[in-house]
């Protein structure tokens, strides 16, 4: 496509498998009950989408992330067809990172063996908490023992690159129980930990309960302490925070998620999946697949939302996404407004959040965007500057 940024732009593929045995109370994603009669027609539609999208998107992919829903609810024969189609239709740039999300109750040795056979090396397991009472509040259908069994199977099948998801800010959760969950997770030997603050998602059971006054969340002071203690507990075991919510052992950062945060390209497959592709170096397009199974089965390439992004939107997104990363973003020192200086550091041409800034990241991003608008710096030169990997130290 004329004017498109040259390689080495990185590209990711996201595949959404929406089926769940039961939807968690906090979940706001597009999910469907895991019914056996729906699996075959869904896979047939997804295969049609894979073939169609691959023919229109010949660029090599650096990462593949298969999420949901609960992808591990899909039976092995359907998985084999999907993986064969993905590897047969798309091009990849080695070494490609393949990640599959799993939930503890649906991890099986047969499925893990299949993943190994197809070269998948990264598993992301949604454990969420080490405490059965917290798992029950969240609406999870596994307990701690099931999670530990799943993790042992994953390690036994030779998966060294393993992420565990954890949630804090759970109703009734204390700082002490959060620390115990972190310590338990470390003992399971993952290479990566995602630690998410519970948010009340639109359309979730928790949203209904919150509106009805049935949900008692930890107070702001406790949540702040939960944020801060992560670095202390996980840092003591060699995990480095590289993004607001994510910690990894050296060399095990999630390459796929970095594609999002660094404003690279991604192609989404499956109902509700989003795509983001550059049209030129100063414009892009984003669209989302239909969030309805019958309509998806009828036309898997139908889009429900489609928008064009210009310089202003791209600059705003680069700041909001990039400031989440530990290394921050390229930013001229003169652009930093006085109001945010207590929350950031500036070094070698980059502005990054300090410990206090992590707690108010979105507010900092708003201030940085406003500063550029006030200076009249919302233009192509600034957009290109924000996309630079190695800014001039004197910038």
Buried (B, 14 or more C-beta within 10 A) or exposed (E): EEEBBEEEBBBBBBBBBBBBBBBBBBBBBBBBEBEEEBBEEBBEBBBBBBEBBBEEBEBEBBBBBBBBBBBBBBBEEBBEBBBEBBBEBBEBBEEBBBBBBBBBBBBBEEBBEBBEEBEBBBBBBBBBBBBBEBBEBBBBBBBBEBBBBBBEBBBEBEBEBBBBBBBBBBBEBEBEBBBBBBBBBBEBEBBBBBBBEBEBBEEBBBBEBBEEEEBEBBEEEBBBBBBBBBBEBBEEBEBBBBBBBBBBBEEBBBBBBBBBBBBBBBBBBBBBBBBBBBBEBBBBEBBBBBBBBEBBBEEBBEEBEEEEBBBBBBBBBBBBBBBBBBEBBBBBEEBBBEEBEEBBEBEEBBBBBEEEBBBBBEEBBBBBBEBBEEEEBBEBEBBBBBBEEEBEEEB
